[in-house]
Amino acid sequence: MRKGKISPAVIRRLPRYYRHLDGLFSAGVVRISSSALAGNMGLTASQIRQDLSCFGEFGQQGYGYNVERLRGEIADILGMNRHHTVVILGAGNLGKALLENFPFQQYGFRLEAAFDIDPALVGTKLGGVRIYHPDDMAEFLRGHPADLGALTVPGRIAVPTAKRLAAFGVKGIWNFTNVELPEAELAGVRVENIHFADSLLTLNYFISEDQS
Amino acid sequence: MRKGKISPAVIRRLPRYYRHLDGLFSAGVVRISSSALAGNMGLTASQIRQDLSCFGEFGQQGYGYNVERLRGEIADILGMNRHHTVVILGAGNLGKALLENFPFQQYGFRLEAAFDIDPALVGTKLGGVRIYHPDDMAEFLRGHPADLGALTVPGRIAVPTAKRLAAFGVKGIWNFTNVELPEAELAGVRVENIHFADSLLTLNYFISEDQS
């Protein structure tokens, strides 16, 4: 159903479409017009039609979108049916938040293990997932190759840890450290950053503007 | 030094400029050419010149940028010198990560308090910040108005908690829940979202594309 290459801007909107369609599906909605979906999402109907035109003929004049089919197609585009494996590097507060609270399985991922140097954590489980010492990473990953690594280590070891993950064949790094990873040295590994500071400062810009 | 309105796309790049310039300043760099700064950041020199032209004449032909002045100007634009106050709603794993690990002060914020219903947490301190029961929020905020609220509560109470914050006069909500807040019902409060799922699914799209 897919037509050609999808622009990065559309890709970044897809997870949001997925979340909305998943909510509609769970609520028993079978179909929705582009204008109703747009109203839900604070977009215009024409933007939605343009974004979703990449996925073939899900929208029909006078019918709208079949919620379940469109949700399935977007899940497929986002690779949710590939059941990629994930390991978490760093089981501090943020690593714990991912282990205990983030619904990896619901989004099609298999969370395999976490790694931390804290002797109090090594050998225990958090959110049902075992914590290993980083020294055992090579052996673990040989038996259980990981597609994705979530990086929640302290900033000072972010780069060497990312390089280790790349050397072990991970395909993507989900980077929560405040450090920019040297992508050129990461052997083609994709990096997606969650920079808390950038987000907070952007918010602060807007509230400061409102006050001035 | 500021010239007119800055586009949202430039705003979103400013924190990254700030981080780079702060790193350069800490390393003792006094000035930098736009091409060297561009090389550092994986951008083109002309993009940098265009972005930074909003801030007046910091760049000079044959001189480049004065690192300290440009860093200061960007900090100012981002409202870092306003010392906005922050409260955290929810001191679970993610709230703890913010309390104990996020350098609010370094970015010009004053972290005032956190709120959680857990009796084991109420009355204690995390990262030097006291945890209160949400029932005491009205009284606390009357004495210590908060500019910003970080929302790290469970998704099912995200919307009512955001509405309470709005009613208490908060100007911005930093939303970590996986829930989209109804901005129209939040009385002009600015919302900035960190959607973990959207970020992970975007990364997953790119690694899935690489494999196919």
Interface residues (C-beta under 8 A of the other chain):
Chain A: I11 R12 L14 P15 R16 Y18 R19 G42 I77 L78 G79 M80 R82 H84 G92 N93 L94 K96 A97 L98 E100 N101 F102 P103 Y107 G108 F109 D147 L148 K171 G172 W174 N178 E180 E183 G188 R190 V191 E192 N193 I194 H195 F196 A197 D198 S199 L200 L201 T202 L203 N204 Y205 F206 I207 S208 E209 D210 Q211
Chain B: I11 R12 L14 P15 R16 Y18 R19 G42 I77 L78 G79 M80 R82 H84 G92 N93 L94 K96 A97 L98 E100 N101 F102 P103 Y107 G108 F109 D147 L148 K171 G172 W174 N178 E180 E183 G188 R190 V191 E192 N193 I194 H195 F196 A197 D198 S199 L200 L201 T202 L203 N204 Y205 F206 I207 S208 E209 D210 Q211
